[in-house]
Amino acid sequence: MRRYFGRKLLIYGLTFFVAVTVNWLIPRFMPGDPVASMVARANVTQPAAAEAMRVYYSNLFGFDQPLITQYLNFWAALFRGDFGISIWLFPSPVSSVITTAVPYTLALIVPSVLLSWVVGNRFGAYAARRKLLDNTVLPVGYVLTAMPYMWLAVLLAWAFGVIAGLFPVAGGYSFSMRPNWSWAFLLDLLHHWTLPFLSLFLVALGGWAIGMRNMIIYELESDYSNYLAALGAPARLIRRYAFRNAVLPQITGLALQLGVIVAGALVTEIVFAYPGLGSLILNAIKNKDFFLLQGTFLFIVLGVLIANFIIDIVYVVVDPRTRAGMAGAQA
């Protein structure tokens, strides 16, 4: 087991190094000069003062150094937990800006991923055994899973926000309120959270339901199911074995789809102007904020890698064949 997880940690470490390096490179391929944008926003009319500001900011952010030096300084600062200073919200540290946005993103991603996976697998298992459900409700799953997250988000905002007026279509809470721990504010948060959550939940739900439905049908028609039925095993026991075998590929699918779901959540946040990491990325791109862009990408990469590692551990726990293979490798 130690060798298995050691190999996994090595793979995740290499993935982290490559992903962080790419994250560092991406902002530097963007057109435009962030320092020039800062000087322009200051609206300084005297050329000498504008030049002094340009030199000061270039030195402050390290842009006056060679790229390789900037890259090495970036890694050194990263190991110290220093993400730099935001250019867009100067002089706020990137870490504090991200900290304010992370709870909103986690509040969208965690419930939508877990609930869609649990409900979708249960629903798919029922649909595999009930023709009426399979022929009537499941086709809706095919439509939902074919929709891009952004498209469904726009449809929900239009139907339930603009036409019906049931939910707000922008923001994390009402402009008239200030964050606090009162029930009124929490209900307002929930009101603004509902449509972004539904757009993520519904798209993911259809995919999990279809996958589980197909896997259950395959398992119920396999040799071991027929053998158990011939031995007189109760149908409930056969379905339980079929569900346990069918859920393993769904765990693998969850690991593979995690990055797609996170990307969908970021786009959904932009559609609803939800104050999470997606909105931060959009503002960082618009304001050429290299450090904020690096920080948000880094957090996303770390989140996806940690979630995948947890799924790897869960897979070892629930799949006896993996444990047997690890024991065989050790022997």
N, C-alpha and C positions, 0 to 999 in steps of 0.2 A: 504493500500500500504506500510505503514511503517513497518507493521508486516511481510509482504511478503519479503521485501528487508532485514529486520533484520534477518530473518531466512536464507536467501541466504548468507548474510555476515558471519553468524556463520558457515555455511557449508564450505564456502570458507576459513575462518580462520582456521578451523580444518584441511582442506585439505592442506593448506599451511604449518601448523605445521608438519603434518605427512610427507609431501613430502620433506621438508627441513631436517627433521631428517634422512630420508632415504638417501638423498643426502650427508649428513655428514658421514653416515655409509659406503656407497659404497666404497669410496676411501680407507677406513681403512680395508676393506676385500681384497683389491688388494694385490697380492704377491709382495714382494720386499720392500726395505727400501729407502725412498726418500733421507734421509741424506747420506746414504752410496753412493748413486748415485752421489750426489753433490761432495762428497769428491773424488770419483773416477774420475769425470770430471776435478777436479782441478789438477789431476796427481801429487800429492804430494808423494815423495819417502820416506821421513823420517817418521817412524811409530809414533814418538812423535807428530810431526806436524799434521799428519792425525788424531790422537786421539783428539788433541786440537781443530781441525776444527769440528770434529764430535760432541764434547761437546758443542761448540759454536752454531752450527746450531740447535742442538736438543733443546738447551735453547731458541734460537731465535724464533723457530717455536712452542715451547711449547710441543714438543714430549716427554720431560722428565717428564711430569706431568701425573697423572692418567687419564684414558679415561673420567671419569665423569667430572673431572675438565676441560679437553679439550672441552668437549661438552658444559659446562656452559659458558666457556670463548668464545666459538664460537657464542653463542646466544647474549652474552653481546656485542661482537664486531659487530655483525650483526645489532643490534639496534643503534650502533654508526655509521653505514654505512661503517665499516671497513671490507673488504673482505680478508685481509691478504696480504702477499707478495708472488709473484709467485716463485716457486722453479725452474721452467724451465728457466724463464727470470729474475732470481735474479739480482738486488734487485727491479725490477719494481713492483709496486702495482697491484694486480689483477684487481682492478677497472679500471685502465688506460689501461691494456691489453684488457679487455673486451670491453671498450669503442671504441677501434680502430676496433674491429671485428663486433660490433652490426650493424652499418649501412649497411654492406654487407649482413648480414642475413636478416635484415628488407627489404632491397631492393629486395630480392628474395621472401620472404614469403608474404608480404602484396600484391604486384600486382598479384602474382600467385593465392592466395586464393580468392581475390575479383573478379578478371577477370574471373577465371574459374567458380566461383559461378554464376556470372551474365550471362556470355555467355552460360554456360552449361544449366542453367534453361531456357533461351530464346530458345536455340537450341532444347532442349527436348520438349518444348511447341509446336514449329513448327513441329517437327517430329511426335507428337501425332496426328496432323491434316492432314499431307501429307504422303500418302502411299509410294510415290516414295522415299522421304527422309528417311522415317522409314525403308524401306527395303534395301536401298543402303548405306547410310552414317552412320546410327546409329550403325550397326554391328561393325564398326570401333571403336566406343565408348566402346563396350564390350571388344574388344581386348586391348584397351589402359588402361581401368580401371583394367584389370586383371594383368597388368604388374607391377612389383615392381618398385619403383622410381629409384633405383640404376640400374636396368637392362635397362630401357629406357635411362637413362643418359649415360650408356656405349654405347648403340646403336647410340645415337645422336652424341656422341663424335667420334665414329668410322666413321659414314656415312658423317657427315658434317665437321668434323675436320680433320680426318686422310685421308679419301678417297677424298672428294671434296676440302678440304683445305679452306673452306669458313670462318670457325670460329676457334679461338684458343681453345685448349682443357684443358688448365691449367692456374691458376692465376686469379687475379682480374683485372690486367692491365699489360701492357707490361713491361718487365724488363728494357727496355731502357728509360722508362718515370718515372717521379716523380709526386706524387699527387699535382695537382693544379687546378684552376678553369678555365682553358682554354678549348675551344671547342675541341681541339685535344685530350686532356686527357678524357673529358666526352664521346666523341665518342669511344675512346679506352675502357673505362669502359663498355659502352653499348655493344661493340663487344664481350667482355669477359663474359658479363652477359647473353647474348641471349640463349646459349645452356642450362645452368643450369635452367633458367627461363622456357624454353620450356619443359624440362623434368618434372618439377613440374606441369606446367599448363595443359599439355596434359593428364596426368594420372588423375588429379582431374576433368578435363572437362568431360571425359567420364562418370564418376560416377554421376555427377550432372545431365547430359543430360538424362541418363537412368532413374534416380529417378524421374525427372520432367515429362518425357514422360509417365511413368506408372501412376503417380499421376493425370495427366491431363485426361488420358483415364478413370480412375476411377471416377473423378469428373464429366466428361461430360456424363457418363452413370448413374449418381446418380439420385435419385428421384427429387431433387429440379431443376436439369437441365431439366429433362423431363417435369416437371410441368411448368417451365418458357417457354419451347418450345411450350407446348400446349396452353399457354396463348398468344402466338404470339410474344414473346420477340425476339428481333433481335439476331442472332447468335453471333454477336460481344459482346453483353452484357453478354450472357451466358458464353462465353469464358473468359471474364474479371473476372466474379465471380469464375469460375473454377480455373483460374490462382491464384487468391488471396487465395483461400482455399488450393491449391496445394503447394504454396510457404511456408506455415507454417511448414510442416514437414521438408522442406529443410533447414529452419533456425535452427531447432532442430538438423538436421544432420550436419550442419556446426559446431555447438558447440561440437558434439560428435567426429567429424573428425579432429578437430583442432590439437589435440595432435599428431595424425597420420601424418598430413601434416607437422607439425614442425619437427617430427622425419625424415620424408622423405627429408625435406630440409637439415637437418644436414648430412644425408648420401650423398645427391647429392653434397654438398660442398666438401666432402672428395673425391668423384670421380673426380671432376674438380679441386681439390686443390684450391678451392675458399676460400679467406681469411676471412671466417666468423666464427661463433661459432662452427660449425661442425669440422673445421680444428683445432680450439683451443682445442676441446675435445680430438681429436685424439692425438695431441702433448702432452696434459696433461697426457693422459694415458701412452704414450710411455715414458715420463719423470717422471712418478709417482708424478706429481704435484697435491697434495691433494687440495690445496687452489684454484688453477685455475679451477680444476674440480668442486669443490663446487660452485664457483662463476658462472660458465657457466650454471650449472644445475639450480642454484637459479634463474638466469635471465630467463631461459626457463620456469620454473614453474610459475614465476610471470607473464610472458607474456601470457601464456596459461590461467591462472586464470583471468587476467584482460580482455582478449578477450572474455572468456566465460561469464563474468559478463556483458560486453557490449551487448553481444548477448541476455542475459536474459532481459536486458532493452528494446532492440529492439523488442523482442517477446511480451513484455507487450504492447508496443506501437502499433504493427501491428495486434495483436489478440484481438478483442473485448471480446471474451469469457473469456480470462484470466483476463481482467479488470473487467468484470461482476462478476467473481468468487471472485476476491479480494474485490469488493464492498460488495458482499454477506457475505464474511468472517468477514468484519468489522462490518456489521449490526448484 
